[in-house]
Amino acid sequence: MEWTIVKEQQHGSDASNAKTSETTYPDEQRKPRIDWEDPNVPVGNAPPLPRWPLAVMGLVWLVWVAFLLAMTLSVIQASAV
């Protein structure tokens, strides 16, 4: 797919001086952008998010639960003595 950019006349609107140049950029292979404000975009068409934040938060949650378990066990042992 080639992208074409047409430059229009920059100085005035005189038809005799109208110059247009066509420049193609084949290396610019950009994905089409989605307008999320458009109500015609179906629900669930969002691009996938990175998974590393979910993995990090899951690990943080597991460490927090282990900490709470350790604190509970230490209180139980202290009250048993």
N, C-alpha and C positions, 0 to 999 in steps of 0.2 A: 504494500500500500504506500503510495507516495502522497506526501503533504504538499500542497501548493499554496504559496502566498503571493497574492497579487498586490503590488504597490500602486496606489493610485496617485494621480497628479497632486503634488504638494503645494504648488503655487497657482491659485486661482482656478477657475473652471472653464478656461478658454479651450474649445474643442480642437483648435489647430495645434495647440501646444500640449495636448493630452498625451502623456507618455505613460505607458504601463510596462512594467517589467515583470516577468514571471520567474520566480526562483523556486526550485524544488529542493527539498531536503530529504533524501531517501534514508539517511542514517537516523533521523529522528523517528523512531518507531515508538510512539507514545500510545499507551492504552487509552481508550476513550474514557473521559471523565463522566461520572454519574452525578446528576443533579439530585441530591437527596431531598431537596425542597419540593420536587415535582411529585404530586400525589399519584401519578401514574406508575411510579416505580413500585414494583411489588414488594411486599413485606418479606424479609428474609434474604434479600439480594445484597446485603452488606458484604463487603470483602472480609475474609477471615482475619481476626485479630491475632497478634503474636501470642504464643502460648507461654512464653517465659514468665510474664507477670502472674499468671494463674499458678504455675509451678512454684514460684517463690512464695506467694501468699499461702499456698498449701503447706509448704515447708515451715513457714513462720507459725502457722496455726498448730502444726504438730509439735513444734518446740514449745509453744505456749501451753498446750495441753500437758506435755511432759513436765513442764515446770509446775503447773498446778497440782499434778499428781504427786510430784516430789514434795511439795509444800504440805499437801494433805497427809502424806505418809510421815513426814517429820513431826507434824502436830500430833498425830495419833501415837507415835513412839514417845514423844515427850510427855503426853498425858498418861501413858501406861506406866511410866517409871515412878 
